[in-house]
């Protein structure tokens, strides 16, 4: 599980099985407020959990660079 940290907010990348493949799941958590701010699931299925995780990490990195 990879993560990006910004004060009280933290983003996580995880994988989940779906329809015979794997998807990445990005979750933005506000630990101070104890709530999930946003969750995203890839529309694309990947053959392995590692491939989904790598794609999710790339997406999180790209989103972090957009600020």
LODREN-836680 format. One record per residue (C-alpha): residue in three letters; x negated, y negated, z negated; residue number from 1. Coordinates in steps of 0.001 Angstrom, whole numbers. Layout:
# LODREN-836680
{residuo = ala, X = X, Y = Y, Z = Z, num = NUM}
...
***
This chain:
# LODREN-836680
{residuo = unk, X = 0, Y = 0, Z = 0, num = 1}
{residuo = unk, X = -1460, Y = -3331, Z = 1037, num = 2}
{residuo = unk, X = -464, Y = -6659, Z = -392, num = 3}
{residuo = unk, X = -941, Y = -10380, Z = -87, num = 4}
{residuo = unk, X = -906, Y = -12528, Z = -3201, num = 5}
{residuo = unk, X = 147, Y = -16181, Z = -3540, num = 6}
{residuo = unk, X = 730, Y = -17188, Z = -7157, num = 7}
{residuo = unk, X = 3959, Y = -15667, Z = -8397, num = 8}
{residuo = unk, X = 4895, Y = -14367, Z = -4939, num = 9}
{residuo = unk, X = 3469, Y = -11115, Z = -3670, num = 10}
{residuo = unk, X = 4010, Y = -9337, Z = -352, num = 11}
{residuo = unk, X = 3742, Y = -5561, Z = -13, num = 12}
{residuo = unk, X = 3471, Y = -3268, Z = 2996, num = 13}
{residuo = unk, X = 4839, Y = 241, Z = 2637, num = 14}
{residuo = unk, X = 5967, Y = 2953, Z = 5017, num = 15}
{residuo = unk, X = 9141, Y = 5014, Z = 5177, num = 16}
{residuo = unk, X = 10287, Y = 7971, Z = 7246, num = 17}
{residuo = unk, X = 13006, Y = 7251, Z = 9762, num = 18}
{residuo = unk, X = 14429, Y = 9315, Z = 12629, num = 19}
{residuo = unk, X = 11459, Y = 11679, Z = 12876, num = 20}
{residuo = unk, X = 8904, Y = 8870, Z = 12732, num = 21}
{residuo = unk, X = 7726, Y = 6149, Z = 10400, num = 22}
{residuo = unk, X = 8459, Y = 2439, Z = 10011, num = 23}
{residuo = unk, X = 6695, Y = -291, Z = 8075, num = 24}
{residuo = unk, X = 8527, Y = -2177, Z = 5352, num = 25}
{residuo = unk, X = 7408, Y = -5653, Z = 4233, num = 26}
{residuo = unk, X = 8746, Y = -6874, Z = 895, num = 27}
{residuo = unk, X = 8226, Y = -10343, Z = -614, num = 28}
{residuo = unk, X = 8677, Y = -10256, Z = -4403, num = 29}
{residuo = unk, X = 8896, Y = -13222, Z = -6779, num = 30}
{residuo = unk, X = 7606, Y = -11768, Z = -10036, num = 31}
{residuo = unk, X = 8388, Y = -14874, Z = -12065, num = 32}
{residuo = unk, X = 12063, Y = -14809, Z = -11043, num = 33}
{residuo = unk, X = 12037, Y = -10986, Z = -10977, num = 34}
{residuo = unk, X = 13709, Y = -10778, Z = -7592, num = 35}
{residuo = unk, X = 13094, Y = -9684, Z = -4036, num = 36}
{residuo = unk, X = 12968, Y = -12753, Z = -1817, num = 37}
{residuo = unk, X = 12868, Y = -11010, Z = 1542, num = 38}
{residuo = unk, X = 12492, Y = -7547, Z = 3062, num = 39}
{residuo = unk, X = 11754, Y = -6664, Z = 6675, num = 40}
{residuo = unk, X = 11736, Y = -3283, Z = 8420, num = 41}
{residuo = unk, X = 10101, Y = -2654, Z = 11770, num = 42}
{residuo = unk, X = 12392, Y = -1857, Z = 14672, num = 43}
{residuo = unk, X = 9711, Y = 335, Z = 16212, num = 44}
{residuo = unk, X = 9099, Y = 3925, Z = 15067, num = 45}
{residuo = unk, X = 5493, Y = 5104, Z = 14732, num = 46}
{residuo = unk, X = 4210, Y = 8673, Z = 15023, num = 47}
{residuo = unk, X = 2327, Y = 8599, Z = 11699, num = 48}
{residuo = unk, X = 2561, Y = 6780, Z = 8381, num = 49}
{residuo = unk, X = -968, Y = 5429, Z = 8936, num = 50}
{residuo = unk, X = 5, Y = 3896, Z = 12280, num = 51}
{residuo = unk, X = 3067, Y = 2256, Z = 10698, num = 52}
{residuo = unk, X = 976, Y = 965, Z = 7776, num = 53}
{residuo = unk, X = -1651, Y = -501, Z = 10121, num = 54}
{residuo = unk, X = 1034, Y = -2255, Z = 12176, num = 55}
{residuo = unk, X = 2676, Y = -3580, Z = 9000, num = 56}
{residuo = unk, X = -646, Y = -4886, Z = 7705, num = 57}
{residuo = unk, X = -1257, Y = -6605, Z = 11052, num = 58}
{residuo = unk, X = 2212, Y = -8193, Z = 10899, num = 59}
{residuo = unk, X = 1645, Y = -9397, Z = 7316, num = 60}
{residuo = unk, X = -1733, Y = -10862, Z = 8264, num = 61}
{residuo = unk, X = -232, Y = -12658, Z = 11270, num = 62}
{residuo = unk, X = 2573, Y = -14066, Z = 9116, num = 63}
{residuo = unk, X = 38, Y = -15266, Z = 6527, num = 64}
{residuo = unk, X = -1941, Y = -17036, Z = 9251, num = 65}
{residuo = unk, X = 1200, Y = -18825, Z = 10523, num = 66}
{residuo = unk, X = 1436, Y = -21044, Z = 7461, num = 67}
***
